[in-house]
């Protein structure tokens, strides 16, 4: 995996430098302006650029691995980002200096080409500046569990039976642990254990829920109950049983949420010590179902 990334990086660097050199050479020929002095300088400059990028990545990886043990995963990730940014800028400056490119002449001769290249690379530049903004403002850090919801998706009204004609809305998003922030992408390991790379330009326009900023959350659970069971009888039982769960903070609040012709829907709400909703909801449903089953058995026995 790492070898393929290195090969890909080398290819991108070589192609980019080749395109840049070709453009400058054509411009220097058209405008009779000596922008580049000799071909062999470009060849050695290319070797310098490739070597500089590889050394920068190697140093950043080594420093990050050592820093994780000393200053934590989040700070090590920022250090990796900073080293790569400074390293890439340094390599670019050294390359232009080594091949003796007349920057002033290149800018004058290549004004139109610069505009075209700028428009073509605006997404790339947006990602780079987005990465710098994320590291600078730190809305989250490496190691945080977040939910990302982009403005392009909006909200969705549920239309399937388990929601019981709910007035709730579903917020589509991606949830997982942040594992890395680079110049172009932020990597999230989703709850399904699938790596997700999100462009930084999209990330800075998104709504971000930080789950790891708190060890507790409110969990709401709905359950349908037959109208044969008196709500004044079942509500106190469920509230007491759920309030005895080891993960709950305080007491559970149980109330009628909706009714149908043959049943009513209870909503069970409480603060729980968990970042995940599903495990808590499972426990709440199991305890509630036991109480409902016992109550139904008592009603049947009376009949």
N, C-alpha and C positions, 0 to 999 in steps of 0.2 A: 504493500500500500504506500509506504513512504518512498520507495524507489520510484514508483510510477508518478508520484507527486513531484519528485525532484526532476525526473525526465520531462514532465509537462512544463515545469517552471523554466527549465533550460530552453525548451523549444520556444516558449512565449518570449523569453528574453532575447533569444537570437533573432526571431522573426521581427520583434519590435525594433531592435537596433538596426536590422537590415532595412526595414521600411523607412526608418528615420534617416539613415545614411543615404538611401536612394533618393528620397525626397530632397534632401539638402544638396546632393550632387546635381540633380536635375535643375534645381533652382539656381545653383551657382553657374551652370552652363548657360541657362537661358538669360540670366541677368549679367553674365560675364563678371561675376563677383566671386572671388576665391574664398569659399566658406571652409572647405576642407583641404588640408595641405597634401596629405599622402594617404594611400590605401593601407600601407603597413601599419600606420598609426591607428587606423580604425580597427584593424585585425587585433592588435594588442589591446586596444581599448575594449573591444568586445570580450576578450579573455578576462580583462580586469573587471568588467561589469558582471560577467557570469560568476567569476570567483568571488567577487564581493557579495553578491546575492546569496551564494551558498554559505559563505562564512558568516554572514549576518544571520541566516536562518539557524545555522549550527549553534552560534553563540546564544541566540535567543532561546533555543530549545534547552541548552545546557543550563543557562541561568534560571529558566522557569522551573526545571526539574529540581534544582537545588533550592530555589526560593520557596517552593511549595512546602518543604519541610521546616523552613525557618520563619516565614512570614505569612503562610497561608495560601490557599489556592487562588483566592480573589486577587490579592495584591500581586501574586506571581503572574497572573494573566495580564494585568495592566503593565507590569514590567516587560513582559514579552512583546506586547504591542508597542511600547515606547522604544525598545531596542530595535525592532524591525523598522519602525518609521524613521528613526534617526539613521539607521544603517542604509536604507534604500535612498534617502536623500543624499547621504554622503557619497554613495556609489555613483549616483547620477551626476553630482558635481565633479567628482574625480574623472568620470568618463569624458564629460565635455571639456574639462581642462586638459586631459591627456591627448585627445585627438585634435586639440587646438581649434575648436570650432569658434568662429567669430560670431558670438551671440547677437551682437548688434546688427551685423549684416544679415544674419539668418532671419531676424525678426522683420527687418525692412523688406527683404526679398520674399519672405514667406508669410506675409500678412494674411493673404487670402487663404493659403494652405492652413495657417494657424486657426483661422475661423472654422474651416471645414473640419479639421481634426478636433477642435474644441466641441463643436456640435455633435460629432460622432462619439466622443468620449464623455459626454456629460453624465451618462449613467455611471460610468466608472468613477469619475470625479465625485459624483454624488455619494457613492458608496464609501469612498475614502474619507471625505469630509464628515459623512455620517458616522463612520467609525471613530474619528477623532472627537466628534461631539459626544458620542456615547461614553468614551473613556473619560472625557473631561467632565461631563455632568453626572456620570455614574447613576443613572436611574435604576440600574441593577448591577450586580457583579457576578463574576464567575463563581459557580457553586449555588447560585440562587435558583429556586424553582419558580418559574413564572408562567403566566398565560398571556400569549400574544394575540391580540384581536386587531386586525387592520381595518381602517375606515372603509375599504372597498367592499367589505362583506356585509356590514350592517348587522341587524338583529333579525331573528327568525321566530315566527309564532309557531309553537308546536301544534300538531294536528293528529297525534296518535293517541290511542285509548288510555295509556297509563297516566296521562296528565289530567284526566277527569275534567275536561272542558276548562283547563287552567287558563288563567290570565297571565301566567308567567311568560317570559321570553327567553329564548335560548341565545346565548352569545357565542357565535362560532369563533374558535380560536385554536391555538396550538399550545399545549401545556407540556413542560418538561424542565430539565435542569440545564442551565447555561454551562457549557463546557469550554467555550473559547470565544474570544473577540479578536478578529483580525482586521486588516485594512479594508477588506471587501465584504466579509460575511461575519455574522454571529452564529455560532453553532449551538444548537439545543438538542440534548438527548431527550426525546419525548418519553412520556410515560409508557409507551409501547416499545421502548428501547430501540427506537429508530433515530439515527442522526438526522437533524433538520438544519440546513444552512439557509439563513435568511439574509438577503441583501441589507446592508446597513441603511441605505437610503429609504427602504420600506420600513425598517424598524423604528427610525426616529419619527415616523408619522403615525405610529401605531399606539393603541391603548395597551398598557402593560399592567397586569395584575401580579404583584409580588407576594407569592404565597409564603416564602420562607421568612418574611419580615415578622411573622407572628406564628406562634406554635399552636394557636387555637383558631377555630372558625365556627360560625353559625351553620347548623345543618337543619334543613327543613325536610320532613318526610310526610308523604300523604298515604293514607290507607283507607280502603272502602269498608264500611261496616253495614251490616244488614239493619233495617229499621226495626226488626224484632228485638234488637238490643237497645235498651234505654240509654241515651247518651250520658245521662246523669250518673249511670252506674259504671259505664266502661271508661269514661274520661278520667276519673280519679285513679282507677286501677292502672291504666296505661301510664299516667303521669308519674305515679309512685314507682312503677317498675323501671321505666326509662331513667328516672332520676337516680336509681341505684347503680347504673352503669359506671364502671370505674373511670371512664374517659370524660364524663360529663362535668361541667363546671356550673354549679348552682342546680336549679330545678328545671325540669322540662315543662314547656307550655303546650297544652293540648286544647284544641278548640275545633268547632265544626267549620269546615271550609266551604262545602258545597253539598247539595242534596240532589237525589234523583227520585224516581217514583218508588223504588224499592230499597234504597240505601242512602246513606249520607257519607260524606268524606271528611275524615279527621286530618288535620295538619298538626304534626308533632315537631316542635322547634326547641332547640337548645344550643348552648355553647359547649363545644367539645374540644378536647386536647388532641387535635389532629390537623394536618395539612391536607388530608385526603377526605373526600366526602363519601365515597362509596363504602368503605369499611364501616364507618359509623352508621350510615343508613341501613346497612345490612343487619347490624345488631339491633337497631331500633325496630326494624320491621319484624325480626324474629321474636322479640319480646312482646310486641304489640299483637302479633298473630297468636301467640300463646294465650294472652289474656282474652282475645276475642273468641278463640276456640273453647276455652273453659266456660265463658259466659253462654255460648250457644249450647254447650252440653247441659248446662244447668237449666236452660229454657226447655230443652227437649225432655229432660227428666221430669220436669213439672207437668209437661203435657201427658 
